[in-house]
Amino acid sequence: MTAVRVRPAVLEAAGDVAALALLRRASAAGEGPAPQDDDFGRRFSAWVRAQAHQRTFWLAESRGGADGGRPAGLRLPVGMVGLLRYERLPRPAAAPTAWGYLGGLFVLPDHRGAGTGTALVEAALGGAREQDLVRVVLSPGSSRAAPLYRRLGFRDARELLVHPLERAEGEDDGDGFDDLVHPLDLHPLD
C-alpha cells in the first residue's frame, strides 16, 4: 500500500474542489447505479463555495514513488471527510459555543482497512479541537462505519429526537430511526 497523507482541502483551489467532487461521485457510485450527471462538478463547486464559511474538508492522498508504480510526486485523492461548524444560539452571560457535524467520510475501496479512514476522522477531530467546538456529532452512513467511529471515541446519543419531514418513495412505514447512532453526550444542542 502506498503512503497516504491527510491534509485540509483548500476550498479556493480548483484542484482540491475537483478532487472532492470526484470522491463524492465515487461514494455515490457505491450506493448503486446513479443517473449520469454531467453538471455535477459545477453544482458541487458552487455548493462548496457557498458552504466554505462553515465547512472544512480533509483529503487523503496517496503519493507516487518507485514502489507505487506511479511517478514520484504524483498525488492521487483516495479519501475525504467534511466537518460542518454549527454556531449555537447565544446565551446571556455565556461565551459563544459551537459544535460540529462530521459527514461525507469516504475512502476508495483499495485504500480501506489500512488506516486512511481513521486518519481522516482524527484530522477532522483535531480541526474541531482547533476551532474550540464543544462536541462533534454524526450519523453513520453505513453499519460498517459505526465500529470505526466507536473506536475513535464516539458514543451513542441519548437526547436526540428526529422528525422525518418527507418519506422517500418506497420507504417502509416504520420510523426507520431505531438504528441511528448519534454521539451526543447528555447535553442538549442549544
C-alpha positions in Angstrom: 0.0 0.0 0.0 1.3 3.5 -0.9 1.8 6.0 1.8 -1.2 8.2 2.5 -1.1 11.9 3.6 -4.1 13.7 5.1 -4.4 17.4 4.7 -7.1 20.1 4.9 -8.6 20.8 1.4 -8.1 24.3 0.1 -11.6 25.3 -1.0 -10.3 28.2 -3.0 -8.2 25.7 -5.1 -9.9 24.3 -8.1 -7.8 21.1 -8.0 -8.9 20.4 -4.4 -12.6 21.0 -5.1 -12.3 18.8 -8.2 -10.8 16.1 -6.1 -13.6 16.3 -3.5 -16.2 16.2 -6.3 -14.6 13.1 -7.8 -14.5 11.4 -4.4 -18.1 12.4 -3.8 -19.1 10.9 -7.2 -17.2 7.7 -6.3 -19.0 7.4 -3.0 -22.4 7.8 -4.7 -21.5 5.1 -7.2 -21.0 2.8 -4.3 -24.7 3.3 -3.4 -25.9 1.8 -6.6 -26.4 2.9 -10.2 -26.6 6.7 -10.4 -28.0 8.7 -13.3 -25.5 10.4 -15.5 -25.0 13.9 -14.2 -22.6 15.8 -16.4 -23.4 19.0 -14.4 -22.3 17.5 -11.0 -18.8 19.1 -10.9 -20.2 22.6 -11.5 -23.0 22.1 -8.9 -20.6 20.6 -6.4 -18.1 23.5 -6.9 -20.9 26.1 -6.4 -22.1 24.3 -3.3 -18.6 24.2 -1.8 -18.1 28.0 -2.4 -21.4 28.7 -0.7 -20.6 26.5 2.3 -16.9 27.4 2.7 -17.6 29.8 5.6 -18.9 26.9 7.8 -17.3 23.7 6.3 -13.9 22.2 6.3 -12.8 19.2 4.3 -9.8 17.0 4.6 -8.3 15.0 1.7 -6.3 11.8 2.0 -3.8 11.5 -0.9 -1.6 8.6 -1.9 1.9 9.6 -3.1 3.6 8.1 -6.1 7.0 6.7 -6.0 9.1 3.8 -7.1 7.1 1.2 -5.1 3.7 2.6 -6.0 4.0 2.3 -9.8 3.2 6.0 -10.3 5.6 8.8 -10.9 7.2 10.3 -7.8 5.4 13.4 -6.6 2.0 12.4 -8.1 -0.8 12.7 -5.6 -4.0 10.8 -6.0 -7.0 11.6 -3.9 -8.1 8.4 -2.1 -10.4 9.7 0.7 -12.3 12.6 2.2 -14.3 13.8 5.2 -16.1 17.1 6.0 -16.9 19.0 9.1 -19.8 21.4 9.3 -19.5 24.1 12.1 -22.8 24.9 13.7 -22.9 28.1 15.8 -25.1 27.7 18.8 -27.7 30.2 19.8 -26.1 32.8 22.1 -27.0 32.9 25.8 -26.8 35.8 28.1 -23.6 36.0 30.2 -22.2 32.9 28.5 -19.4 32.6 26.0 -20.5 31.6 22.4 -20.1 27.9 21.6 -20.3 25.8 18.5 -20.4 22.1 17.7 -19.5 20.2 14.5 -21.3 17.7 12.3 -18.9 15.1 10.7 -20.0 13.8 7.4 -19.1 12.6 3.9 -16.4 10.2 5.1 -15.4 8.1 2.1 -12.3 6.1 1.2 -11.7 4.4 -2.1 -12.1 0.6 -1.8 -8.4 -0.1 -2.5 -7.4 2.1 0.5 -9.8 0.7 3.1 -8.6 -1.2 6.1 -5.2 0.5 6.1 -6.0 3.4 8.5 -7.0 6.0 5.9 -10.5 6.4 7.4 -9.0 6.7 10.9 -6.5 9.3 9.8 -9.3 11.3 8.1 -11.5 11.3 11.2 -8.6 12.1 13.5 -7.7 15.0 11.3 -11.3 16.3 11.4 -11.4 15.9 15.2 -8.1 17.8 15.5 -9.7 20.5 13.4 -12.7 20.5 15.7 -10.5 21.0 18.7 -8.6 23.9 17.0 -12.0 25.5 16.4 -12.9 25.0 20.1 -16.0 23.0 19.2 -17.8 21.6 22.2 -18.7 18.3 20.5 -18.8 16.5 17.2 -21.9 14.6 16.1 -22.5 12.3 13.1 -24.9 9.8 11.6 -23.0 6.9 10.2 -23.8 6.4 6.5 -23.5 2.6 6.8 -23.4 0.0 9.5 -19.8 -0.8 8.7 -18.8 2.7 9.6 -20.2 2.7 13.1 -17.4 0.5 14.6 -14.8 2.9 13.3 -16.5 5.8 14.9 -16.9 4.0 18.2 -13.2 3.0 18.2 -12.4 6.7 17.8 -14.4 7.7 20.9 -17.9 8.4 19.5 -20.8 7.0 21.6 -24.5 6.6 21.3 -26.7 9.6 22.0 -29.5 9.7 24.5 -31.1 13.1 23.9 -31.6 13.3 20.2 -35.1 13.4 18.6 -35.6 13.2 14.9 -38.7 14.3 12.9 -38.8 13.0 9.3 -40.3 15.7 7.2 -40.5 13.7 4.0 -40.7 10.0 3.1 -38.8 8.7 0.1 -40.9 6.8 -2.4 -40.9 3.1 -1.5 -39.7 3.8 2.1 -41.3 1.4 4.6 -43.9 2.7 7.1 -41.7 2.1 10.1 -39.9 5.0 11.6 -36.6 3.8 10.4 -34.7 5.6 13.1 -34.1 2.8 15.6 -30.6 2.1 14.2 -29.4 5.7 14.1 -26.3 6.4 16.1 -25.5 9.9 17.2 -22.6 10.6 19.5 -24.2 13.5 21.5 -23.4 13.4 25.2 -26.1 14.2 27.7 -26.2 17.9 26.9 -28.8 19.4 24.6 -27.7 21.0 21.4 -28.6 24.5 22.4 
